[in-house]
């Protein structure tokens, strides 16, 4: 059971680091121009939507992984 739990924690930290890297490297310098005063607002809204989608995807992946690990552990 310890390997399953440690595997889950390892994947969780990898996803956290990958998500942070994606947000900093790709979304950080992203900007929208051509809309005048709305540039900053549109850029912020788009960055927030993408970040929320990433968080939801990460949560779904971790939930599926957790369910798979615990189902595997219960069968033994």
MOJO-V943149 format. One record per residue. N is the residue number from 1. PSI is psi in whole degrees, 0 to 359 (999 if undefined). OMEGA is omega in whole degrees, 0 to 359 (* if undefined). BURIAL is # if it has 24 or more other ideal C-beta (glycine too) atoms within 12 Angstrom, else .. Layout:
# MOJO-V943149
N:PSI:OMEGA:BURIAL + N:PSI:OMEGA:BURIAL
This chain:
# MOJO-V943149
1:330:182:. + 2:325:180:. + 3:319:179:. + 4:317:180:. + 5:317:179:. + 6:324:176:. + 7:317:178:. + 8:315:179:# + 9:321:178:. + 10:312:179:. + 11:322:179:. + 12:313:180:. + 13:324:177:. + 14:316:179:. + 15:322:179:# + 16:314:180:. + 17:319:179:. + 18:317:179:. + 19:317:177:# + 20:319:178:. + 21:318:178:. + 22:314:182:. + 23:318:183:. + 24:314:187:. + 25:322:185:. + 26:311:184:. + 27:332:182:. + 28:305:182:. + 29:356:181:. + 30:135:176:. + 31:155:178:. + 32:136:177:. + 33:160:178:. + 34:0:181:. + 35:16:177:. + 36:236:183:. + 37:345:182:. + 38:358:182:. + 39:308:183:. + 40:319:180:. + 41:313:180:. + 42:319:178:. + 43:315:180:. + 44:318:180:. + 45:316:180:. + 46:318:177:. + 47:319:180:# + 48:318:179:. + 49:315:179:. + 50:318:179:. + 51:319:179:. + 52:320:177:. + 53:317:178:. + 54:319:179:# + 55:317:180:. + 56:317:179:. + 57:317:180:. + 58:318:179:# + 59:318:179:. + 60:319:179:. + 61:313:180:. + 62:324:178:# + 63:315:178:. + 64:318:179:. + 65:317:179:# + 66:314:179:. + 67:319:179:. + 68:316:180:. + 69:313:183:# + 70:327:175:. + 71:321:178:. + 72:320:181:. + 73:326:181:. + 74:327:181:. + 75:334:182:. + 76:999:*:.
